[in-house]
């Protein structure tokens, strides 16, 4: 048939671990945007090729969230949203 409930839960835990790794990449020092986008692309690949609906849609949601989190500083810098009040204190 398909994966058992235990396998689905383990898959979702693994996907959440990957998403938290992306957040760690972004938050650590200057941020590893390329590595974060590679893992985001991986989550999209899981979405594209997974037949089980729970894993399928969870990976899409995490992919969108992680991509938005990764690109947020770039978009804010691009549109000039960084003023003296929002500039980092130590960076």
Secondary structure, DSSP 8 states (H G I E B T S, - for coil): ----HHHHHHHHHHHHHHHHHHHHHHHSTT--HHHHHHHHHHHHHHHHH--SHHHHHHHHHHHHHHHHHHHHHHHHHHTT---TTTS-S--
